[in-house]
Amino acid sequence: MLLIKFIKARSNVSEKSIQSTVELLNQDCTIPFISRYRKEKTGNLDEVEIGEIVKYKTQFEELEKRKKTILKSLTEQEVLTNELKRKIETTENLITLEDIYLPFKKKRKTKAETARKNGLEPLAKIIMSQRVDNIGHIASKYLSNSVENEDDALEGARFIIAEWINERTDIRNNIRYQLERFAVITTKVVKSKIDNEKAQKFRDYFDWSESLNRSPSHRLLAILRAEKEGFIRLKIEIDKERTLDKIEDRIIKSNNECSVQIQMAIQDSFKRLLFPTLSNEILNIAKEKADETAINVFAKNLKQLLLGAPLGEKRILGVDPGFRSGCKIVCLNTQGDLKHNDTIYPHAPQNRSIEAIKKISSMVEAYKIEAIAIGNGTASRETAQLIRSIKFNTTVQVFVVSEAGASIYSASKIARDEFPDYDVTVRGAVSIARRLADPLAELVKIDAKSIGVGQYQHDVDQTKLKSSLDTVVESCVNTIGVNINTASNSLLSYVSGIGPKLAENIVQYRNENGAFKTRNDIKKVTRLGSKAFEQGAGFLRIKNAKNPLDDSAVHPESYAIVKKMAKDEQKTVDALIGNRKVLENIDLKKYCTTTVGLLTLTDILKELKKPGLDPRETAKEFAFNKDIRTISDLRDGQLLPGIVNNVTNFGCFVDIGIKESGLVHVSNLSDTFVKDVNAVVSLQQQVIVKVLSVDIARKRIQLSMNYK
């Protein structure tokens, strides 16, 4: 099968595993389901490996679709030969395919096409033969009403030759090689914009030059953004003379008047056709690679954020802090339901701090609050200090929570549907509180790219970005599992095999019929067929179910195996679950079948030891340095506590409790060479950093974690 060979050539996966995975994908199986419940079939491929197969499968299908379009066009033009057909069908690269098609592509009106209509193609062929002298005399034979003199005839012939040169695959590939190895990207500031305030953040690129293939993702995307916003102009450059010499070596085989004409045609072809097209192509390829890197960075950050430590089912008071407009306060029960909301004005200009302290104390006592979540935006530090100064009668944990994207959520349809009778400020405070309880359950309600943990996410291919982030969210949701009786539409929609429509149907069924009591009850949901049940059941949890396996990652298709294990051990399923002593002595080989092997059985046993275990850590309290309130308070050499709030390929950004985050460059992460930033730090990690330098004018803070 061509598809399998195509994928095999681009991955390290065996043909058998690829074949099995493709079959499962063609049966509409999802990546989480395949990686978790079809390990025997795939040879224990993980989500990343299956994702690679999906990527190359998509590439192959797009290539095949393009081939069909081209073959159809060539057939209609009546130019399709057996050799041309073979070339097209065996091509495995889209760029090569387009090069093959280029001579036959329907073109807009070109100089070469006009010259052909003026009857100059025979003259072009004579010149390309390189066998004649006195080419001006020969050109005089091609004069007409449209071709007034010999110079016009020769120019027209050169246009045709230039097009032929442009269509030669070997020449295009040679220039591609030169561009790939030696292209330099240079930038110059647009003089009229040099004093523009917004342009200053791109000041490093006002006069910049570097090898294109060495330009890191973040820098290339920054340069492209600066160009897009009109602050700089960029050019791609290579050694023109060297490239022209290589083209001439391929074409010119004589030293006569014809060779002079061909040399002129080569220069014209390079300047007007080849270089503009191929330099754009190499820049687009570089942009695609930069996009892929940036998307991968965003995806890693998003995964860490979604799998951030939850506090769990606690009674939480959420605070959306502010100065003039006050701090919006909400009280939530253990299920995250809004029980009370209010507004306090402890800061300037009102300065009603005593009243605010009394209100918070009263709410903490009335609603038996166990934790307080404070948004990390405007007035966060001042509000946190106020709340930490309050002496509560019970132990109350205080957390500062990232509110990135909370405003997006509060104005969304999801928020309006959840809280139709409350304004955006109340919804925002609820979101902050719920993020502390369970970051995953709350953050899935927000468009992932609005969460703000990427680099240049608005500059990359938005379709690829959405696909990648959706895959990350789906992976995280299914890794943790979802309580079907409490999950929102948004959370349910990411469960394997469910999607938005079935998620709505599940919630509607729940509202009309009450909580699901067994996993089999899920089949009663409108339009939730056997396929959706197969794909999603293992990831949907039912708390306090009659069958304890319904609150585990054991798939219903394997319940019979667990029952047999329990029977063989002379125990009930209830008594078997969590009984490590018994479980560790079970001989799994006894339960192997033609479809269930040791890989699946090992997973089942692991789940039985700790059913429904949440792999995430528990949220921990954290406090910033209370003396640092603005960037002006920073001094070189200070050691400060901070939280990593963004990870990039060039380092990480750390929240040190002020408006501006500081950068720990990759060179300052460790006293050893750091190849992968993610191997040293992770999102939401609590760290101690040293202030290296502060640029107040540009609002830039340089930090170090290598200070011992």
C-alpha positions in Angstrom: 0.0 0.0 0.0 1.5 3.4 -1.1 0.2 5.2 2.0 2.0 2.8 4.4 5.3 3.1 2.5 4.9 6.9 2.5 4.4 7.0 6.3 7.2 4.4 6.9 9.7 6.5 5.0 9.0 9.4 7.3 8.7 7.7 10.7 10.5 5.2 12.8 7.4 3.1 13.2 7.1 -0.5 11.8 4.9 -1.1 8.8 2.7 -3.5 10.8 2.0 -0.8 13.4 1.4 1.8 10.8 -1.0 -0.6 8.9 -3.0 -1.3 12.1 -3.1 2.3 13.2 -4.3 3.4 9.7 -7.1 0.8 9.8 -8.2 2.0 13.3 -8.1 5.7 12.1 -10.2 4.7 9.0 -12.7 3.2 11.5 -13.1 6.7 13.1 -11.1 5.7 16.2 -9.6 8.7 18.1 -5.9 9.0 19.1 -6.6 8.8 22.9 -8.7 5.6 22.4 -6.1 4.0 20.1 -3.2 4.7 22.4 -5.0 3.7 25.6 -7.1 0.7 24.5 -5.6 -0.7 21.3 -2.0 -1.2 22.3 -1.8 -4.8 21.0 -2.9 -3.7 17.6 -0.5 -0.8 17.3 2.5 -2.3 19.0 2.1 0.0 22.0 2.4 3.3 20.1 1.9 6.4 22.2 -0.2 9.5 21.3 2.8 11.3 19.8 3.6 8.4 17.5 0.0 8.0 16.5 -0.2 11.8 15.9 2.7 11.5 13.5 0.9 8.8 11.6 -2.1 11.0 11.4 0.0 13.9 10.1 1.7 11.9 7.4 -1.6 10.3 6.4 -3.1 13.7 5.9 -0.1 14.8 3.9 -0.4 11.7 1.7 -4.1 12.3 1.1 -3.5 16.0 0.2 -0.8 14.9 -2.2 -3.0 12.3 -3.9 -5.8 14.8 -4.2 -3.5 17.3 -5.9 -2.2 14.5 -8.2 -5.8 13.7 -9.3 -6.5 17.4 -10.1 -3.3 17.7 -12.1 -3.9 14.5 -14.0 -7.4 15.6 -14.9 -6.1 19.0 -16.1 -3.4 17.4 -18.3 -5.9 14.9 -19.7 -8.2 17.8 -20.7 -5.3 19.6 -22.3 -4.5 16.3 -24.2 -0.8 16.5 -23.2 -0.7 13.6 -20.7 1.8 11.0 -21.8 2.6 7.7 -20.2 6.0 9.0 -19.0 4.4 12.2 -17.6 1.7 10.2 -15.9 4.4 7.9 -14.3 6.4 10.9 -13.1 3.3 12.4 -11.4 2.1 9.1 -9.8 5.5 8.3 -8.3 6.2 11.8 -6.9 6.2 11.9 -3.1 6.8 15.7 -2.8 4.3 18.5 -3.4 7.0 20.9 -4.5 8.4 18.4 -7.1 4.8 17.7 -8.2 4.2 21.4 -8.9 7.5 21.7 -10.7 6.4 18.9 -13.1 3.1 20.6 -13.7 4.5 24.1 -14.1 5.1 24.0 -17.9 1.4 22.9 -18.4 -0.1 25.3 -15.9 -2.6 27.7 -17.3 -0.9 31.1 -17.0 -2.2 34.6 -16.9 -1.0 36.7 -19.8 2.8 36.7 -19.7 5.6 38.3 -21.8 6.5 34.9 -23.1 2.9 34.1 -24.1 2.7 37.4 -26.0 6.0 36.6 -27.8 4.6 33.2 -28.8 1.5 34.8 -30.3 3.9 37.1 -32.2 5.5 34.0 -33.8 8.8 34.2 -32.0 9.0 30.7 -30.5 11.0 29.3 -33.6 13.5 32.1 -33.1 13.9 31.2 -29.4 14.5 27.5 -30.4 17.2 28.7 -32.9 18.9 30.7 -30.2 18.8 27.7 -27.8 20.4 25.5 -30.4 23.5 27.7 -30.1 24.6 26.8 -33.6 24.3 30.1 -35.5 26.0 33.5 -35.7 24.6 36.7 -37.1 21.5 36.2 -35.0 20.3 39.7 -35.8 20.0 38.8 -39.4 17.9 35.7 -38.5 15.8 37.8 -36.2 14.9 40.2 -39.0 12.9 37.3 -40.6 10.4 37.4 -37.7 9.4 41.0 -38.0 5.6 41.8 -38.2 3.1 44.5 -37.2 3.6 43.5 -33.6 7.4 43.1 -33.9 8.9 46.3 -35.3 12.6 45.5 -35.3 15.3 42.9 -34.7 15.8 44.1 -31.0 12.1 43.5 -30.3 12.3 40.1 -31.9 15.3 39.1 -29.9 13.7 40.5 -26.7 10.5 38.4 -27.3 12.6 35.3 -27.9 14.5 35.9 -24.7 11.2 36.1 -22.8 10.3 32.7 -24.1 13.8 31.3 -23.2 13.5 32.9 -19.7 10.2 31.0 -19.2 11.8 27.7 -20.4 14.6 28.2 -17.9 12.1 29.0 -15.2 10.3 25.7 -15.9 13.5 23.5 -15.7 13.3 21.4 -12.5 17.1 21.0 -12.3 17.7 24.7 -12.3 14.9 25.4 -9.8 16.3 22.7 -7.5 19.8 24.1 -7.8 18.6 27.5 -6.8 16.6 25.9 -3.9 19.9 24.3 -2.8 21.6 27.7 -2.8 18.8 29.3 -0.9 18.6 26.5 1.7 22.3 26.7 2.4 23.3 30.3 1.8 20.2 32.5 1.9 20.6 35.6 4.2 17.7 37.5 5.6 18.3 41.2 5.9 16.1 44.0 7.3 16.1 47.8 7.2 13.9 50.1 9.2 11.3 52.2 7.4 12.7 55.6 8.1 9.3 57.3 8.6 8.5 54.8 11.3 11.8 54.9 13.2 10.4 57.0 16.1 7.1 55.1 16.3 6.5 53.9 19.8 5.2 50.6 18.7 8.2 50.1 16.5 10.6 50.2 19.4 9.9 46.6 20.5 11.4 45.6 17.1 14.4 47.9 17.5 16.8 45.0 17.3 15.7 44.4 13.7 16.1 47.9 12.4 19.3 46.9 10.7 19.6 43.1 10.9 21.3 40.4 8.8 21.7 36.7 9.4 21.6 33.3 7.7 18.0 32.3 7.1 18.6 28.7 8.1 20.0 29.7 11.4 17.3 32.2 12.4 15.4 30.8 15.4 11.7 30.5 15.3 11.0 33.4 17.6 13.3 35.8 15.8 11.9 35.0 12.3 8.4 35.4 13.5 9.3 38.7 15.2 10.9 40.0 11.9 7.9 38.9 9.9 5.5 40.6 12.3 7.6 43.8 12.2 7.5 43.7 8.4 3.7 43.0 8.4 3.2 46.0 10.6 5.2 48.2 8.3 8.1 49.0 10.6 10.8 47.3 8.5 11.5 45.9 5.0 13.1 42.6 4.6 15.0 40.9 1.7 16.2 37.4 1.0 19.7 37.5 -0.6 22.1 34.9 -2.0 25.3 35.2 -4.1 23.7 36.2 -7.3 26.8 35.9 -9.5 27.6 32.5 -8.2 24.0 31.3 -8.8 23.9 32.8 -12.4 27.2 31.1 -13.2 25.8 27.7 -12.1 22.7 28.2 -14.4 25.0 29.3 -17.3 27.1 26.2 -16.8 24.0 24.0 -17.3 22.7 25.8 -20.4 25.4 27.7 -22.4 27.6 25.3 -24.5 28.9 27.8 -27.0 30.7 31.1 -27.3 28.8 33.0 -30.0 25.9 35.5 -30.4 23.4 32.9 -29.3 25.2 32.5 -26.0 25.0 36.2 -25.4 21.3 36.2 -25.9 20.9 33.1 -23.6 23.0 34.9 -20.9 20.7 37.8 -21.0 17.6 35.5 -20.8 19.1 33.7 -17.8 19.6 37.1 -16.0 16.0 38.1 -16.9 14.6 34.7 -15.8 16.5 34.8 -12.5 15.5 38.4 -11.7 11.9 38.3 -12.9 10.8 34.7 -12.4 13.1 32.3 -10.6 14.4 34.3 -7.6 11.1 36.1 -6.6 9.3 32.8 -6.7 11.9 30.6 -5.0 13.0 33.2 -2.4 9.3 33.5 -1.4 9.1 29.7 -1.3 12.2 29.4 0.9 10.8 32.1 3.2 7.5 30.3 3.4 9.2 27.1 4.2 11.2 28.8 6.9 8.0 30.4 8.2 6.3 26.9 8.2 9.2 25.6 10.3 9.0 28.6 12.6 5.3 28.1 12.9 5.8 24.4 13.8 8.3 25.2 16.4 6.1 28.0 17.9 3.1 25.7 17.8 5.0 23.0 19.6 6.1 25.4 22.3 2.5 26.6 22.7 1.3 23.0 22.8 3.8 22.0 25.5 2.9 25.1 27.6 -0.8 24.5 27.2 -0.5 20.9 28.3 1.4 21.9 31.4 -1.1 24.6 32.2 -4.1 22.3 31.6 -2.5 19.6 33.8 -1.7 22.1 36.5 -2.2 21.2 40.1 -5.9 21.3 41.1 -6.9 22.1 44.7 -9.9 19.8 44.3 -13.4 20.0 45.5 -13.1 22.9 48.1 -15.3 25.8 49.0 -13.5 28.7 47.3 -13.8 32.5 47.4 -12.7 34.0 44.1 -11.4 37.6 43.8 -11.2 39.5 40.5 -9.1 42.4 41.8 -9.2 46.1 40.7 -8.6 49.6 41.9 -11.2 52.2 40.9 -13.9 49.6 40.0 -13.3 47.6 43.1 -12.7 43.9 43.6 -15.4 41.5 42.6 -15.9 38.7 45.1 -17.7 35.3 44.6 -18.3 32.4 46.9 -18.5 28.9 45.4 -19.5 25.5 46.9 -17.5 22.3 46.5 -19.2 21.7 43.1 -18.2 25.1 41.8 -21.7 26.6 42.0 -22.0 30.3 42.6 -23.6 30.9 46.1 -22.9 34.6 46.6 -21.3 37.6 45.0 -20.3 41.1 46.2 -17.9 44.0 45.5 -15.3 45.5 47.8 -13.3 48.8 47.5 -10.2 48.4 49.6 -7.9 50.4 47.3 -7.6 53.9 46.0 -9.5 56.0 45.4 -12.1 54.7 47.8 -9.7 53.1 50.3 -12.5 51.3 52.2 -10.1 48.5 53.4 -11.6 48.0 56.9 -15.1 47.5 55.3 -13.5 45.1 52.8 -11.8 43.0 55.6 -15.1 42.7 57.5 -16.9 41.6 54.3 -14.3 39.0 53.4 -14.2 37.7 57.0 -18.0 37.4 57.1 -18.2 35.6 53.7 -15.4 33.2 54.7 -17.3 32.3 57.9 -20.8 32.2 56.3 -19.8 30.0 53.4 -17.2 27.9 55.2 -14.5 29.0 52.7 -11.4 26.8 52.6 -9.4 28.6 50.0 -9.2 32.0 48.3 -8.2 32.5 44.7 -7.0 35.9 43.6 -6.6 36.9 40.0 -3.0 38.0 39.0 -4.1 41.1 37.1 -4.4 44.7 38.1 -4.3 45.3 41.9 -3.5 41.6 42.5 -0.5 42.3 44.8 -2.3 44.8 46.9 -5.4 42.6 47.2 -3.3 39.5 48.2 -1.5 41.5 50.9 -4.8 42.7 52.3 -6.3 39.2 52.4 -3.2 37.6 53.9 -3.3 40.2 56.7 -6.8 39.0 57.8 -6.8 36.6 60.8 -9.5 34.0 59.9 -11.0 31.7 62.5 -10.2 28.7 60.4 -7.3 27.7 58.1 -7.8 29.4 54.7 -5.3 28.9 52.0 -4.6 31.9 49.7 -3.5 31.5 46.1 -2.8 33.9 43.2 -4.2 32.4 40.1 -3.5 33.3 36.4 -6.4 35.1 34.9 -5.2 34.9 31.3 -8.2 34.5 29.1 -10.7 35.0 31.9 -12.1 38.1 30.2 -12.5 36.1 27.0 -14.5 33.5 28.9 -16.6 36.0 30.8 -17.9 37.6 27.6 -18.4 34.2 25.8 -21.6 32.4 25.0 -20.6 29.6 27.4 -20.4 32.1 30.3 -23.7 33.8 29.3 -25.4 30.4 29.2 -23.9 29.4 32.6 -24.6 32.8 34.3 -27.3 34.6 32.3 -28.3 36.8 35.2 -24.8 38.0 36.1 -22.4 40.5 34.4 -18.9 39.8 33.0 -17.2 40.8 36.3 -19.0 38.1 38.3 -18.3 35.5 35.6 -14.6 36.5 35.5 -14.3 36.0 39.3 -16.1 32.6 39.1 -13.6 31.5 36.4 -10.7 32.5 38.6 -12.1 30.5 41.5 -12.9 27.5 39.4 -9.4 27.5 37.9 -8.0 26.9 41.4 -10.3 24.0 41.9 -9.6 22.4 38.5 -7.6 24.2 35.9 -8.5 21.7 33.2 -12.3 21.8 33.7 -12.3 25.6 33.5 -9.7 26.3 30.9 -11.3 24.1 28.3 -14.1 26.7 28.1 -11.6 29.3 26.6 -10.2 29.3 23.1 -6.8 27.9 23.8 -4.8 30.5 21.9 -6.4 33.2 24.1 -4.8 31.7 27.2 -1.5 33.4 26.3 1.2 30.8 27.0 2.8 30.7 23.5 5.2 32.7 21.4 3.8 34.7 18.5 0.7 32.5 18.5 -1.2 35.1 16.4 1.4 35.0 13.7 1.5 31.3 13.0 -0.8 29.3 10.7 -4.1 29.5 12.6 -5.5 26.2 11.2 -2.5 24.2 12.3 -2.4 26.0 15.6 -6.1 25.2 16.3 -5.6 21.5 15.3 -2.5 21.2 17.5 -4.1 22.8 20.5 -7.3 20.9 20.2 -5.3 17.7 20.1 -3.5 18.8 23.3 -6.8 19.6 25.1 -8.3 16.3 24.0 -5.2 14.4 25.2 -5.3 16.2 28.6 -9.0 15.7 29.1 -8.8 12.0 28.3 -5.7 11.5 30.4 -7.5 12.7 33.5 -11.0 11.4 32.7 -14.3 13.2 33.1 -17.0 12.9 35.7 -20.0 12.6 33.3 -22.5 13.8 36.0 -20.7 17.1 36.7 -18.8 18.0 33.6 -19.7 21.0 31.5 -20.6 20.9 27.8 -17.1 22.2 27.0 -15.3 19.5 29.0 -17.4 16.7 27.6 -16.9 17.8 24.0 -13.2 16.9 24.3 -13.9 13.3 25.4 -12.9 10.8 22.9 -15.7 10.1 20.4 -18.1 12.7 21.9 -17.8 16.1 20.3 -19.9 19.2 20.9 -23.3 17.9 19.7 -23.2 14.7 21.8 -21.9 16.7 24.8 -25.0 18.8 24.6 -27.2 15.7 24.4 -25.4 14.2 27.4 -26.1 17.4 29.5 -29.7 17.5 28.3 -30.2 13.8 29.2 -28.7 14.5 32.6 -31.0 17.5 33.2 -34.1 15.6 32.2 -33.3 12.2 33.8 -30.9 12.9 36.6 -27.4 11.6 37.1 -26.1 8.6 35.2 -26.0 5.6 37.4 -24.0 3.2 35.2 -21.9 3.5 32.1 -24.5 1.5 30.2 -26.9 4.4 30.9 -24.8 6.5 28.5 -26.1 4.5 25.6 -29.5 6.0 26.3 -28.3 9.5 25.2 -29.8 10.6 21.9 -27.6 9.8 18.9 -24.9 8.3 21.1 -24.3 5.1 19.2 -22.1 2.1 19.7 -19.1 3.7 18.1 -19.2 6.8 20.3 -19.7 4.6 23.4 -16.7 2.4 22.4 -14.5 5.5 22.0 -15.7 7.5 25.0 -16.8 5.1 27.7 -13.4 4.4 29.2 -12.8 8.1 29.7 -16.1 8.9 31.3 -16.3 8.3 35.1 -19.4 7.7 37.3 -18.7 8.4 41.0 -20.3 6.1 43.6 -21.6 3.8 40.8 -23.0 0.3 41.7 -20.2 -1.2 39.6 -16.9 0.3 40.9 -15.3 -0.2 37.5 -17.5 2.6 36.1 -15.3 5.0 38.1 -12.1 3.7 36.6 -10.2 3.8 33.3 -11.0 0.1 32.7 -13.0 -0.1 29.5 -16.4 -1.8 29.7 -15.2 -4.2 27.0 -12.7 -5.5 29.7 -15.1 -5.8 32.6 -15.5 -9.6 32.0 -11.7 -10.0 32.4 -11.8 -8.2 35.8 -14.8 -10.3 36.9 -12.9 -13.5 35.9 -9.8 -12.3 37.9 -12.0 -11.6 40.9 -13.7 -15.0 40.6 -10.3 -16.8 40.3 -9.1 -15.0 43.4 -12.4 -15.9 45.2 -13.2 -12.2 45.7 -15.8 -9.7 44.6 -14.7 -7.0 42.2 -15.1 -4.5 45.0 -12.7 -6.5 47.2 -10.2 -7.0 44.4 -9.9 -3.2 43.6 -7.1 -1.6 45.7 -6.0 -5.0 47.1 -2.3 -4.7 46.1 -1.3 -7.9 47.8 -3.7 -10.0 45.7 -3.3 -7.9 42.5 0.5 -8.2 42.4 0.3 -12.0 42.5 -2.1 -12.4 39.6 -0.6 -14.2 36.6 -1.7 -12.0 33.7 -0.8 -14.6 31.1 -3.8 -16.6 32.1 -6.1 -13.9 30.8 -4.5 -13.3 27.4 -6.7 -13.8 24.4 -6.4 -13.2 20.6 -7.4 -9.5 21.1 -6.2 -8.8 24.7 -2.5 -9.1 25.5 -0.2 -8.3 28.3 0.0 -4.6 27.4 -3.8 -4.1 28.0 -3.8 -6.5 31.0 -0.9 -4.6 32.6 -2.9 -1.3 32.2 -6.0 -3.0 33.8 -4.0 -4.2 36.8 -2.4 -0.8 37.3 -5.8 0.8 37.2 -7.2 -1.7 39.7 -4.5 -0.8 42.2 -5.5 2.9 42.2 -8.8 3.3 40.3 -9.5 6.7 38.9 -6.2 8.1 40.3 -5.7 11.7 39.3 -2.0 12.0 38.1 -1.9 15.7 38.8 -0.2 17.2 41.9 -2.2 19.2 44.4 -2.0 23.0 44.3 0.4 24.7 46.7 0.3 28.1 48.3 2.9 30.7 47.1 3.8 34.3 48.1 5.7 36.9 46.1 8.2 39.3 47.8 5.9 41.9 49.4 8.5 44.7 48.9 8.4 44.4 45.1 5.4 46.2 43.7 6.6 47.8 40.5 9.5 47.4 38.0 11.0 50.5 39.7 11.5 48.5 42.9 13.9 46.0 41.2 17.6 46.2 41.7 20.4 44.1 40.1 21.4 41.2 42.3 18.1 40.7 44.1 16.9 37.2 44.7 13.1 36.9 44.3 10.5 34.1 44.4 8.6 33.7 41.1 6.3 31.4 39.1 7.1 30.4 35.5 4.3 31.7 33.4 5.6 31.1 29.9 8.2 28.7 28.3 9.8 29.4 25.0 12.7 27.9 23.0 14.9 30.8 24.1 14.1 30.7 27.8 11.2 31.2 30.2 9.3 34.1 31.5 8.8 34.4 35.3 6.1 36.2 37.2 7.8 38.0 40.1 4.6 39.6 41.3 4.6 42.8 39.2 2.9 43.7 35.9 6.0 42.8 33.8 7.3 39.3 33.7 11.1 38.8 33.6 13.0 36.7 31.1 15.4 33.9 32.1 17.4 33.4 28.9 18.3 29.8 28.1 21.9 30.7 28.8 20.9 31.7 32.4 18.8 28.6 33.2 21.6 26.4 34.4 25.4 26.2 34.8 25.4 23.5 32.1 24.3 23.6 28.4 20.5 23.5 28.0 19.3 21.9 24.8 15.6 21.8 25.8 14.1 24.5 28.1 11.3 22.2 29.0 13.8 19.8 30.5 14.7 22.4 33.1 11.5 24.3 33.8 7.8 23.8 33.4 4.8 26.1 33.5 3.6 27.1 37.0 6.9 25.9 38.5 7.8 27.9 41.6 11.4 29.2 41.3 13.9 31.6 42.9 15.5 34.0 40.4 18.2 36.6 40.5 17.7 40.0 38.8 20.5 40.6 36.3 19.3 43.8 34.7 16.3 46.1 34.4 15.4 48.3 31.4 12.6 50.5 32.7 12.1 52.4 29.4 11.5 49.2 27.4 10.0 47.4 30.4 12.4 44.5 30.1 13.7 42.4 33.0 16.6 40.0 32.7 16.7 37.2 35.3 18.8 34.2 36.1 18.3 30.8 37.7 22.0 30.2 37.6 23.2 32.3 40.6 24.8 29.8 43.0 
